[in-house]
């Protein structure tokens, strides 16, 4: 029984992590200053949102999750 859950976790964890990493690479394309205009504040907002979400998800894995807050939609 446990191995079945382990294999499912490995399969889904791998697949979903690859998707997150791919999306981060795509986000990195926005760093091209010849194609896009952005401010330091824009960059800060993006990375604050990403880092906050990573911290939240890590807490879930460590069973440290506080009461669930309503998720705010990200917008620059």
PDB file of N, CA, C and O in Angstrom:
ATOM      1  N   UNK A   1       0.830  -1.197   0.000  1.00  0.00           N
ATOM      2  CA  UNK A   1       0.000   0.000   0.000  1.00  0.00           C
ATOM      3  C   UNK A   1       0.875   1.262   0.000  1.00  0.00           C
ATOM      4  O   UNK A   1       0.636   2.172  -0.793  1.00  0.00           O
ATOM      5  N   UNK A   2       1.874   1.326   0.870  1.00  0.00           N
ATOM      6  CA  UNK A   2       2.727   2.501   0.966  1.00  0.00           C
ATOM      7  C   UNK A   2       3.522   2.781  -0.287  1.00  0.00           C
ATOM      8  O   UNK A   2       3.704   3.940  -0.658  1.00  0.00           O
ATOM      9  N   UNK A   3       4.005   1.732  -0.952  1.00  0.00           N
ATOM     10  CA  UNK A   3       4.806   1.925  -2.159  1.00  0.00           C
ATOM     11  C   UNK A   3       3.966   2.514  -3.292  1.00  0.00           C
ATOM     12  O   UNK A   3       4.465   3.302  -4.096  1.00  0.00           O
ATOM     13  N   UNK A   4       2.711   2.134  -3.351  1.00  0.00           N
ATOM     14  CA  UNK A   4       1.829   2.681  -4.377  1.00  0.00           C
ATOM     15  C   UNK A   4       1.728   4.206  -4.220  1.00  0.00           C
ATOM     16  O   UNK A   4       1.833   4.942  -5.201  1.00  0.00           O
ATOM     17  N   UNK A   5       1.524   4.668  -2.994  1.00  0.00           N
ATOM     18  CA  UNK A   5       1.459   6.105  -2.735  1.00  0.00           C
ATOM     19  C   UNK A   5       2.799   6.770  -3.022  1.00  0.00           C
ATOM     20  O   UNK A   5       2.850   7.892  -3.525  1.00  0.00           O
ATOM     21  N   UNK A   6       3.885   6.066  -2.697  1.00  0.00           N
ATOM     22  CA  UNK A   6       5.233   6.597  -2.937  1.00  0.00           C
ATOM     23  C   UNK A   6       5.460   6.778  -4.438  1.00  0.00           C
ATOM     24  O   UNK A   6       5.947   7.819  -4.879  1.00  0.00           O
ATOM     25  N   UNK A   7       5.104   5.762  -5.209  1.00  0.00           N
ATOM     26  CA  UNK A   7       5.278   5.850  -6.657  1.00  0.00           C
ATOM     27  C   UNK A   7       4.420   6.961  -7.245  1.00  0.00           C
ATOM     28  O   UNK A   7       4.871   7.680  -8.137  1.00  0.00           O
ATOM     29  N   UNK A   8       3.197   7.113  -6.762  1.00  0.00           N
ATOM     30  CA  UNK A   8       2.326   8.188  -7.254  1.00  0.00           C
ATOM     31  C   UNK A   8       2.919   9.551  -6.903  1.00  0.00           C
ATOM     32  O   UNK A   8       2.915  10.466  -7.726  1.00  0.00           O
ATOM     33  N   UNK A   9       3.435   9.682  -5.664  1.00  0.00           N
ATOM     34  CA  UNK A   9       4.072  10.938  -5.261  1.00  0.00           C
ATOM     35  C   UNK A   9       5.264  11.248  -6.164  1.00  0.00           C
ATOM     36  O   UNK A   9       5.419  12.376  -6.631  1.00  0.00           O
ATOM     37  N   UNK A  10       6.104  10.242  -6.408  1.00  0.00           N
ATOM     38  CA  UNK A  10       7.281  10.464  -7.251  1.00  0.00           C
ATOM     39  C   UNK A  10       6.877  10.886  -8.659  1.00  0.00           C
ATOM     40  O   UNK A  10       7.465  11.805  -9.229  1.00  0.00           O
ATOM     41  N   UNK A  11       5.877  10.215  -9.214  1.00  0.00           N
ATOM     42  CA  UNK A  11       5.433  10.527 -10.573  1.00  0.00           C
ATOM     43  C   UNK A  11       4.860  11.938 -10.647  1.00  0.00           C
ATOM     44  O   UNK A  11       5.260  12.734 -11.496  1.00  0.00           O
ATOM     45  N   UNK A  12       3.919  12.242  -9.749  1.00  0.00           N
ATOM     46  CA  UNK A  12       3.289  13.568  -9.775  1.00  0.00           C
ATOM     47  C   UNK A  12       4.245  14.660  -9.333  1.00  0.00           C
ATOM     48  O   UNK A  12       4.249  15.749  -9.906  1.00  0.00           O
ATOM     49  N   UNK A  13       5.060  14.382  -8.315  1.00  0.00           N
ATOM     50  CA  UNK A  13       6.031  15.371  -7.845  1.00  0.00           C
ATOM     51  C   UNK A  13       7.028  15.742  -8.926  1.00  0.00           C
ATOM     52  O   UNK A  13       7.371  16.913  -9.093  1.00  0.00           O
ATOM     53  N   UNK A  14       7.492  14.743  -9.657  1.00  0.00           N
ATOM     54  CA  UNK A  14       8.426  14.988 -10.759  1.00  0.00           C
ATOM     55  C   UNK A  14       7.757  15.813 -11.847  1.00  0.00           C
ATOM     56  O   UNK A  14       8.298  16.822 -12.298  1.00  0.00           O
ATOM     57  N   UNK A  15       6.585  15.376 -12.260  1.00  0.00           N
ATOM     58  CA  UNK A  15       5.853  16.053 -13.330  1.00  0.00           C
ATOM     59  C   UNK A  15       5.546  17.508 -12.964  1.00  0.00           C
ATOM     60  O   UNK A  15       5.763  18.410 -13.773  1.00  0.00           O
ATOM     61  N   UNK A  16       5.051  17.733 -11.772  1.00  0.00           N
ATOM     62  CA  UNK A  16       4.657  19.086 -11.362  1.00  0.00           C
ATOM     63  C   UNK A  16       5.863  19.980 -11.131  1.00  0.00           C
ATOM     64  O   UNK A  16       5.810  21.175 -11.425  1.00  0.00           O
ATOM     65  N   UNK A  17       6.946  19.422 -10.610  1.00  0.00           N
ATOM     66  CA  UNK A  17       8.167  20.216 -10.418  1.00  0.00           C
ATOM     67  C   UNK A  17       8.751  20.633 -11.760  1.00  0.00           C
ATOM     68  O   UNK A  17       9.190  21.772 -11.919  1.00  0.00           O
ATOM     69  N   UNK A  18       8.757  19.722 -12.721  1.00  0.00           N
ATOM     70  CA  UNK A  18       9.240  20.068 -14.051  1.00  0.00           C
ATOM     71  C   UNK A  18       8.411  21.206 -14.644  1.00  0.00           C
ATOM     72  O   UNK A  18       8.959  22.100 -15.288  1.00  0.00           O
ATOM     73  N   UNK A  19       7.108  21.180 -14.433  1.00  0.00           N
ATOM     74  CA  UNK A  19       6.234  22.232 -14.968  1.00  0.00           C
ATOM     75  C   UNK A  19       6.539  23.582 -14.314  1.00  0.00           C
ATOM     76  O   UNK A  19       6.587  24.605 -14.998  1.00  0.00           O
ATOM     77  N   UNK A  20       6.745  23.588 -12.997  1.00  0.00           N
ATOM     78  CA  UNK A  20       7.087  24.834 -12.297  1.00  0.00           C
ATOM     79  C   UNK A  20       8.413  25.380 -12.832  1.00  0.00           C
ATOM     80  O   UNK A  20       8.527  26.575 -13.107  1.00  0.00           O
ATOM     81  N   UNK A  21       9.406  24.514 -12.980  1.00  0.00           N
ATOM     82  CA  UNK A  21      10.711  24.947 -13.474  1.00  0.00           C
ATOM     83  C   UNK A  21      10.603  25.481 -14.899  1.00  0.00           C
ATOM     84  O   UNK A  21      11.255  26.468 -15.238  1.00  0.00           O
ATOM     85  N   UNK A  22       9.789  24.841 -15.734  1.00  0.00           N
ATOM     86  CA  UNK A  22       9.585  25.321 -17.102  1.00  0.00           C
ATOM     87  C   UNK A  22       8.952  26.709 -17.086  1.00  0.00           C
ATOM     88  O   UNK A  22       9.366  27.592 -17.837  1.00  0.00           O
ATOM     89  N   UNK A  23       7.952  26.900 -16.233  1.00  0.00           N
ATOM     90  CA  UNK A  23       7.278  28.204 -16.146  1.00  0.00           C
ATOM     91  C   UNK A  23       8.242  29.277 -15.655  1.00  0.00           C
ATOM     92  O   UNK A  23       8.171  30.419 -16.110  1.00  0.00           O
ATOM     93  N   UNK A  24       9.143  28.933 -14.735  1.00  0.00           N
ATOM     94  CA  UNK A  24      10.137  29.904 -14.268  1.00  0.00           C
ATOM     95  C   UNK A  24      11.091  30.289 -15.397  1.00  0.00           C
ATOM     96  O   UNK A  24      11.471  31.453 -15.527  1.00  0.00           O
ATOM     97  N   UNK A  25      11.477  29.301 -16.217  1.00  0.00           N
ATOM     98  CA  UNK A  25      12.333  29.626 -17.375  1.00  0.00           C
ATOM     99  C   UNK A  25      11.604  30.573 -18.317  1.00  0.00           C
ATOM    100  O   UNK A  25      12.207  31.515 -18.831  1.00  0.00           O
ATOM    101  N   UNK A  26      10.324  30.340 -18.552  1.00  0.00           N
ATOM    102  CA  UNK A  26       9.528  31.204 -19.424  1.00  0.00           C
ATOM    103  C   UNK A  26       9.432  32.606 -18.824  1.00  0.00           C
ATOM    104  O   UNK A  26       9.552  33.601 -19.539  1.00  0.00           O
ATOM    105  N   UNK A  27       9.216  32.683 -17.511  1.00  0.00           N
ATOM    106  CA  UNK A  27       9.188  33.980 -16.839  1.00  0.00           C
ATOM    107  C   UNK A  27      10.517  34.701 -17.053  1.00  0.00           C
ATOM    108  O   UNK A  27      10.541  35.917 -17.245  1.00  0.00           O
ATOM    109  N   UNK A  28      11.612  33.961 -17.022  1.00  0.00           N
ATOM    110  CA  UNK A  28      12.934  34.544 -17.234  1.00  0.00           C
ATOM    111  C   UNK A  28      13.062  35.239 -18.577  1.00  0.00           C
ATOM    112  O   UNK A  28      13.878  36.148 -18.728  1.00  0.00           O
ATOM    113  N   UNK A  29      12.270  34.826 -19.552  1.00  0.00           N
ATOM    114  CA  UNK A  29      12.291  35.495 -20.859  1.00  0.00           C
ATOM    115  C   UNK A  29      11.868  36.958 -20.744  1.00  0.00           C
ATOM    116  O   UNK A  29      12.256  37.783 -21.571  1.00  0.00           O
ATOM    117  N   UNK A  30      11.085  37.279 -19.736  1.00  0.00           N
ATOM    118  CA  UNK A  30      10.640  38.663 -19.535  1.00  0.00           C
ATOM    119  C   UNK A  30      11.779  39.576 -19.092  1.00  0.00           C
ATOM    120  O   UNK A  30      11.608  40.794 -19.055  1.00  0.00           O
ATOM    121  N   UNK A  31      12.923  39.016 -18.760  1.00  0.00           N
ATOM    122  CA  UNK A  31      14.070  39.826 -18.321  1.00  0.00           C
ATOM    123  C   UNK A  31      14.730  40.560 -19.489  1.00  0.00           C
ATOM    124  O   UNK A  31      15.593  41.411 -19.271  1.00  0.00           O
ATOM    125  N   UNK A  32      14.344  40.250 -20.698  1.00  0.00           N
ATOM    126  CA  UNK A  32      14.928  40.876 -21.887  1.00  0.00           C
ATOM    127  C   UNK A  32      14.483  42.337 -21.970  1.00  0.00           C
ATOM    128  O   UNK A  32      13.347  42.631 -22.343  1.00  0.00           O
ATOM    129  N   UNK A  33      15.387  43.237 -21.621  1.00  0.00           N
ATOM    130  CA  UNK A  33      15.057  44.671 -21.606  1.00  0.00           C
ATOM    131  C   UNK A  33      14.849  45.253 -23.008  1.00  0.00           C
ATOM    132  O   UNK A  33      14.291  46.342 -23.146  1.00  0.00           O
ATOM    133  N   UNK A  34      15.289  44.543 -24.044  1.00  0.00           N
ATOM    134  CA  UNK A  34      15.033  45.009 -25.410  1.00  0.00           C
ATOM    135  C   UNK A  34      13.584  44.769 -25.811  1.00  0.00           C
ATOM    136  O   UNK A  34      13.058  45.451 -26.691  1.00  0.00           O
ATOM    137  N   UNK A  35      12.940  43.802 -25.170  1.00  0.00           N
ATOM    138  CA  UNK A  35      11.564  43.442 -25.522  1.00  0.00           C
ATOM    139  C   UNK A  35      10.544  43.929 -24.495  1.00  0.00           C
ATOM    140  O   UNK A  35       9.364  44.073 -24.816  1.00  0.00           O
ATOM    141  N   UNK A  36      10.991  44.183 -23.262  1.00  0.00           N
ATOM    142  CA  UNK A  36      10.064  44.539 -22.187  1.00  0.00           C
ATOM    143  C   UNK A  36      10.594  45.710 -21.371  1.00  0.00           C
ATOM    144  O   UNK A  36      11.802  45.922 -21.267  1.00  0.00           O
ATOM    145  N   UNK A  37       9.677  46.453 -20.805  1.00  0.00           N
ATOM    146  CA  UNK A  37      10.037  47.547 -19.897  1.00  0.00           C
ATOM    147  C   UNK A  37       9.468  47.207 -18.525  1.00  0.00           C
ATOM    148  O   UNK A  37       8.284  46.894 -18.397  1.00  0.00           O
ATOM    149  N   UNK A  38      10.307  47.269 -17.506  1.00  0.00           N
ATOM    150  CA  UNK A  38       9.864  46.962 -16.145  1.00  0.00           C
ATOM    151  C   UNK A  38      10.733  47.717 -15.151  1.00  0.00           C
ATOM    152  O   UNK A  38      11.841  48.153 -15.461  1.00  0.00           O
ATOM    153  N   UNK A  39      10.189  47.856 -13.945  1.00  0.00           N
ATOM    154  CA  UNK A  39      10.894  48.583 -12.889  1.00  0.00           C
ATOM    155  C   UNK A  39      11.431  47.611 -11.844  1.00  0.00           C
ATOM    156  O   UNK A  39      11.079  46.431 -11.825  1.00  0.00           O
ATOM    157  N   UNK A  40      12.277  48.130 -10.992  1.00  0.00           N
ATOM    158  CA  UNK A  40      12.772  47.331  -9.864  1.00  0.00           C
ATOM    159  C   UNK A  40      11.606  46.913  -8.970  1.00  0.00           C
ATOM    160  O   UNK A  40      11.612  45.816  -8.410  1.00  0.00           O
ATOM    161  N   UNK A  41      10.610  47.784  -8.837  1.00  0.00           N
ATOM    162  CA  UNK A  41       9.422  47.454  -8.036  1.00  0.00           C
ATOM    163  C   UNK A  41       8.659  46.282  -8.655  1.00  0.00           C
ATOM    164  O   UNK A  41       8.167  45.416  -7.931  1.00  0.00           O
ATOM    165  N   UNK A  42       8.556  46.247  -9.981  1.00  0.00           N
ATOM    166  CA  UNK A  42       7.912  45.116 -10.661  1.00  0.00           C
ATOM    167  C   UNK A  42       8.642  43.812 -10.338  1.00  0.00           C
ATOM    168  O   UNK A  42       8.020  42.804 -10.006  1.00  0.00           O
ATOM    169  N   UNK A  43       9.960  43.849 -10.441  1.00  0.00           N
ATOM    170  CA  UNK A  43      10.777  42.666 -10.156  1.00  0.00           C
ATOM    171  C   UNK A  43      10.576  42.224  -8.709  1.00  0.00           C
ATOM    172  O   UNK A  43      10.426  41.034  -8.434  1.00  0.00           O
ATOM    173  N   UNK A  44      10.575  43.182  -7.791  1.00  0.00           N
ATOM    174  CA  UNK A  44      10.379  42.869  -6.375  1.00  0.00           C
ATOM    175  C   UNK A  44       9.025  42.207  -6.146  1.00  0.00           C
ATOM    176  O   UNK A  44       8.932  41.223  -5.412  1.00  0.00           O
ATOM    177  N   UNK A  45       7.975  42.739  -6.768  1.00  0.00           N
ATOM    178  CA  UNK A  45       6.638  42.164  -6.605  1.00  0.00           C
ATOM    179  C   UNK A  45       6.588  40.722  -7.114  1.00  0.00           C
ATOM    180  O   UNK A  45       5.992  39.854  -6.477  1.00  0.00           O
ATOM    181  N   UNK A  46       7.208  40.476  -8.250  1.00  0.00           N
ATOM    182  CA  UNK A  46       7.221  39.127  -8.824  1.00  0.00           C
ATOM    183  C   UNK A  46       7.910  38.155  -7.877  1.00  0.00           C
ATOM    184  O   UNK A  46       7.357  37.106  -7.548  1.00  0.00           O
ATOM    185  N   UNK A  47       9.116  38.502  -7.439  1.00  0.00           N
ATOM    186  CA  UNK A  47       9.874  37.568  -6.620  1.00  0.00           C
ATOM    187  C   UNK A  47       9.350  37.471  -5.194  1.00  0.00           C
ATOM    188  O   UNK A  47       9.490  36.422  -4.566  1.00  0.00           O
ATOM    189  N   UNK A  48       8.756  38.527  -4.671  1.00  0.00           N
ATOM    190  CA  UNK A  48       8.098  38.422  -3.364  1.00  0.00           C
ATOM    191  C   UNK A  48       6.944  37.428  -3.427  1.00  0.00           C
ATOM    192  O   UNK A  48       6.760  36.623  -2.514  1.00  0.00           O
ATOM    193  N   UNK A  49       6.160  37.488  -4.516  1.00  0.00           N
ATOM    194  CA  UNK A  49       5.025  36.570  -4.673  1.00  0.00           C
ATOM    195  C   UNK A  49       5.515  35.129  -4.809  1.00  0.00           C
ATOM    196  O   UNK A  49       4.955  34.223  -4.192  1.00  0.00           O
ATOM    197  N   UNK A  50       6.552  34.914  -5.609  1.00  0.00           N
ATOM    198  CA  UNK A  50       7.091  33.563  -5.804  1.00  0.00           C
ATOM    199  C   UNK A  50       7.655  33.026  -4.498  1.00  0.00           C
ATOM    200  O   UNK A  50       7.360  31.895  -4.111  1.00  0.00           O
ATOM    201  N   UNK A  51       8.460  33.828  -3.821  1.00  0.00           N
ATOM    202  CA  UNK A  51       9.087  33.378  -2.577  1.00  0.00           C
ATOM    203  C   UNK A  51       8.056  33.118  -1.492  1.00  0.00           C
ATOM    204  O   UNK A  51       8.208  32.183  -0.705  1.00  0.00           O
ATOM    205  N   UNK A  52       7.014  33.927  -1.439  1.00  0.00           N
ATOM    206  CA  UNK A  52       5.950  33.721  -0.466  1.00  0.00           C
ATOM    207  C   UNK A  52       5.237  32.392  -0.704  1.00  0.00           C
ATOM    208  O   UNK A  52       4.947  31.658   0.241  1.00  0.00           O
ATOM    209  N   UNK A  53       4.958  32.089  -1.962  1.00  0.00           N
ATOM    210  CA  UNK A  53       4.272  30.836  -2.298  1.00  0.00           C
ATOM    211  C   UNK A  53       5.160  29.631  -2.011  1.00  0.00           C
ATOM    212  O   UNK A  53       4.673  28.613  -1.519  1.00  0.00           O
ATOM    213  N   UNK A  54       6.450  29.729  -2.308  1.00  0.00           N
ATOM    214  CA  UNK A  54       7.376  28.633  -2.012  1.00  0.00           C
ATOM    215  C   UNK A  54       7.404  28.378  -0.505  1.00  0.00           C
ATOM    216  O   UNK A  54       7.374  27.230  -0.063  1.00  0.00           O
ATOM    217  N   UNK A  55       7.461  29.444   0.271  1.00  0.00           N
ATOM    218  CA  UNK A  55       7.479  29.312   1.730  1.00  0.00           C
ATOM    219  C   UNK A  55       6.194  28.634   2.230  1.00  0.00           C
ATOM    220  O   UNK A  55       6.241  27.769   3.104  1.00  0.00           O
ATOM    221  N   UNK A  56       5.058  29.034   1.670  1.00  0.00           N
ATOM    222  CA  UNK A  56       3.769  28.455   2.050  1.00  0.00           C
ATOM    223  C   UNK A  56       3.720  26.952   1.743  1.00  0.00           C
ATOM    224  O   UNK A  56       3.276  26.159   2.573  1.00  0.00           O
ATOM    225  N   UNK A  57       4.172  26.573   0.562  1.00  0.00           N
ATOM    226  CA  UNK A  57       4.127  25.171   0.157  1.00  0.00           C
ATOM    227  C   UNK A  57       5.118  24.342   0.964  1.00  0.00           C
ATOM    228  O   UNK A  57       4.821  23.203   1.325  1.00  0.00           O
ATOM    229  N   UNK A  58       6.288  24.899   1.250  1.00  0.00           N
ATOM    230  CA  UNK A  58       7.261  24.190   2.086  1.00  0.00           C
ATOM    231  C   UNK A  58       6.659  23.923   3.465  1.00  0.00           C
ATOM    232  O   UNK A  58       6.855  22.844   4.024  1.00  0.00           O
ATOM    233  N   UNK A  59       5.939  24.879   4.012  1.00  0.00           N
ATOM    234  CA  UNK A  59       5.290  24.702   5.311  1.00  0.00           C
ATOM    235  C   UNK A  59       4.271  23.563   5.256  1.00  0.00           C
ATOM    236  O   UNK A  59       4.129  22.814   6.223  1.00  0.00           O
ATOM    237  N   UNK A  60       3.569  23.428   4.146  1.00  0.00           N
ATOM    238  CA  UNK A  60       2.627  22.307   3.988  1.00  0.00           C
ATOM    239  C   UNK A  60       3.361  20.977   4.100  1.00  0.00           C
ATOM    240  O   UNK A  60       2.897  20.066   4.786  1.00  0.00           O
ATOM    241  N   UNK A  61       4.496  20.863   3.434  1.00  0.00           N
ATOM    242  CA  UNK A  61       5.270  19.626   3.480  1.00  0.00           C
ATOM    243  C   UNK A  61       5.831  19.367   4.873  1.00  0.00           C
ATOM    244  O   UNK A  61       6.032  18.214   5.252  1.00  0.00           O
ATOM    245  N   UNK A  62       6.083  20.408   5.625  1.00  0.00           N
ATOM    246  CA  UNK A  62       6.616  20.268   6.977  1.00  0.00           C
ATOM    247  C   UNK A  62       5.514  20.284   8.029  1.00  0.00           C
ATOM    248  O   UNK A  62       5.800  20.365   9.224  1.00  0.00           O
ATOM    249  N   UNK A  63       4.267  20.207   7.600  1.00  0.00           N
ATOM    250  CA  UNK A  63       3.104  20.207   8.495  1.00  0.00           C
ATOM    251  C   UNK A  63       3.112  21.415   9.426  1.00  0.00           C
ATOM    252  O   UNK A  63       2.765  21.296  10.601  1.00  0.00           O
ATOM    253  N   UNK A  64       3.503  22.569   8.909  1.00  0.00           N
ATOM    254  CA  UNK A  64       3.553  23.802   9.688  1.00  0.00           C
ATOM    255  C   UNK A  64       2.561  24.822   9.166  1.00  0.00           C
ATOM    256  O   UNK A  64       2.675  26.010   9.466  1.00  0.00           O
ATOM    257  N   UNK A  65       1.599  24.376   8.395  1.00  0.00           N
ATOM    258  CA  UNK A  65       0.709  25.309   7.719  1.00  0.00           C
ATOM    259  C   UNK A  65      -0.248  25.971   8.700  1.00  0.00           C
ATOM    260  O   UNK A  65      -0.975  25.287   9.420  1.00  0.00           O
ATOM    261  N   UNK A  66      -0.249  27.304   8.729  1.00  0.00           N
ATOM    262  CA  UNK A  66      -1.215  28.022   9.572  1.00  0.00           C
ATOM    263  C   UNK A  66      -2.604  27.969   8.929  1.00  0.00           C
ATOM    264  O   UNK A  66      -2.781  27.361   7.874  1.00  0.00           O
ATOM    265  N   UNK A  67      -3.556  28.591   9.553  1.00  0.00           N
ATOM    266  CA  UNK A  67      -4.917  28.644   9.005  1.00  0.00           C
ATOM    267  C   UNK A  67      -4.865  29.153   7.570  1.00  0.00           C
ATOM    268  O   UNK A  67      -4.141  30.098   7.257  1.00  0.00           O
ATOM    269  N   UNK A  68      -5.632  28.522   6.720  1.00  0.00           N
ATOM    270  CA  UNK A  68      -5.604  28.864   5.289  1.00  0.00           C
ATOM    271  C   UNK A  68      -6.137  30.270   5.058  1.00  0.00           C
ATOM    272  O   UNK A  68      -7.215  30.633   5.528  1.00  0.00           O
ATOM    273  N   UNK A  69      -5.352  31.051   4.324  1.00  0.00           N
ATOM    274  CA  UNK A  69      -5.768  32.397   3.951  1.00  0.00           C
ATOM    275  C   UNK A  69      -6.322  32.354   2.539  1.00  0.00           C
ATOM    276  O   UNK A  69      -5.937  31.506   1.733  1.00  0.00           O
ATOM    277  N   UNK A  70      -7.216  33.263   2.252  1.00  0.00           N
ATOM    278  CA  UNK A  70      -7.761  33.345   0.894  1.00  0.00           C
ATOM    279  C   UNK A  70      -6.628  33.755  -0.041  1.00  0.00           C
ATOM    280  O   UNK A  70      -5.909  34.721   0.217  1.00  0.00           O
ATOM    281  N   UNK A  71      -6.485  33.022  -1.107  1.00  0.00           N
ATOM    282  CA  UNK A  71      -5.415  33.294  -2.074  1.00  0.00           C
ATOM    283  C   UNK A  71      -5.738  34.532  -2.891  1.00  0.00           C
ATOM    284  O   UNK A  71      -6.829  34.667  -3.446  1.00  0.00           O
ATOM    285  N   UNK A  72      -4.752  35.442  -2.955  1.00  0.00           N
ATOM    286  CA  UNK A  72      -4.929  36.651  -3.752  1.00  0.00           C
ATOM    287  C   UNK A  72      -4.339  36.397  -5.130  1.00  0.00           C
ATOM    288  O   UNK A  72      -3.295  35.757  -5.261  1.00  0.00           O
ATOM    289  N   UNK A  73      -5.002  36.897  -6.141  1.00  0.00           N
ATOM    290  CA  UNK A  73      -4.504  36.780  -7.504  1.00  0.00           C
ATOM    291  C   UNK A  73      -3.365  37.761  -7.686  1.00  0.00           C
ATOM    292  O   UNK A  73      -3.467  38.924  -7.293  1.00  0.00           O
ATOM    293  N   UNK A  74      -2.282  37.293  -8.281  1.00  0.00           N
ATOM    294  CA  UNK A  74      -1.121  38.152  -8.509  1.00  0.00           C
ATOM    295  C   UNK A  74      -1.400  39.094  -9.667  1.00  0.00           C
ATOM    296  O   UNK A  74      -1.973  38.706 -10.685  1.00  0.00           O
ATOM    297  N   UNK A  75      -0.982  40.337  -9.489  1.00  0.00           N
ATOM    298  CA  UNK A  75      -1.112  41.327 -10.553  1.00  0.00           C
ATOM    299  C   UNK A  75      -0.070  42.401 -10.337  1.00  0.00           C
ATOM    300  O   UNK A  75       0.110  42.872  -9.214  1.00  0.00           O
ATOM    301  N   UNK A  76       0.617  42.795 -11.390  1.00  0.00           N
ATOM    302  CA  UNK A  76       1.601  43.896 -11.300  1.00  0.00           C
ATOM    303  C   UNK A  76       0.875  45.219 -11.291  1.00  0.00           C
ATOM    304  O   UNK A  76       1.511  46.271 -11.221  1.00  0.00           O
TER     305      UNK A  76
END
